[in-house]
């Protein structure tokens, strides 16, 4: 079947060798009392050098191989002399129910591991991504209905690398998030404040995906690298606000509400400066033209789209998340203190928050 997504389809099968195909008339063989296993066994005994025994000597051992004389194994005409012995003891000539056909055979057989394989190479049609091409191939193979216990298909080269990268993308993003949480937790000595900083990342990821969809770009490996760069740029907004708020809480004794409000006012200008600088730095990747631009453009699109959406949202959501998580932290600390006080023996000093 023809796939418009593919061009220059080629295969490494080189059928330039000649071979003789033995075609069995199954109906005639059945009438003569010959089954296919008997035919295969007879040909195996005659021409495949079947090992039937081992002769053990004082020092060596010798394998006994069954085969016809070499002068009867030189050409296909020797098959006319082969007879099959039926279960009733009747000799039936092989030529009575078979015929010869001249065909072609590959000069060499390629292997992948222990399995013989045939490789089919292809190029991608203009305007078609590799992901779309592999999807079309998988759908075509599914419609073909190949027996899965006999024929197995898979991708190699760039297509295989694409599948591996797509399978690893969720784990790479999860590993990046866990690493950032651990580092921020050690920096602030808290389990809560890293969640405030990480709360800015969903809006950045959504903005990057929306930008890619609007401009008709695929989420490629380069786009994934752009998401990692975006994570580092976006989370600095929350870091600047949270770091300032915690500092004024410790030094001036402000409440969490007053501290995060003052942080939003003081840190607004540096946040906007760094965001606008990153935007202008990524715009050339989006607007560039020439050779190789299709490789760099997804990187710029993810950065620009993620920065725009996250900048609009996180200036409002980060203070709210900070306040709610801080209240939750105070409530859990108080609950632990009350629980410890109930478990303390009578006369013991009360725990202080």
WOURBEL-V589756 format. One line per field, one symbol per residue. phi: phi as a letter, one per 40 degrees, with the letter a starting at -180 (. if undefined). burial: 1 if it has 24 or more other ideal C-beta (glycine too) atoms within 12 Angstrom, else 0. Layout:
phi = ???
burial = ???
//
This chain:
phi = .cbccbbfcabccbcbcbabccccccccccccgbbcccccccccccbbfccbabbcbcbbbbccbcaccdccbcacccccccbbccccgccbccccbbabbcbbaccabcbbgcbcabcbcabccdgbccccccccccccccccgccccbbbbabbgcccccccccccddccccccccccccccccccfacccdcccccccdcccccccccccccgbcccccccccccccdcccccdccccccccccccccbgcccccccccccccccccccccccccccccddccccbhcgcccccdcccccccccccccccccbccccccccccccccccccccccccccccccgccccbc
burial = 00101100000000000000010100001001010001100110011000000000000000000000000000010010011100000001011111000000000000000000000101010000111011011000000000000000101000100100110000001001100110010001010111111111111111111011000011111111111111111111111111111101100000010011111100110010011001100100110000000101111111111111111011101111111011001000000000000000000000000
//
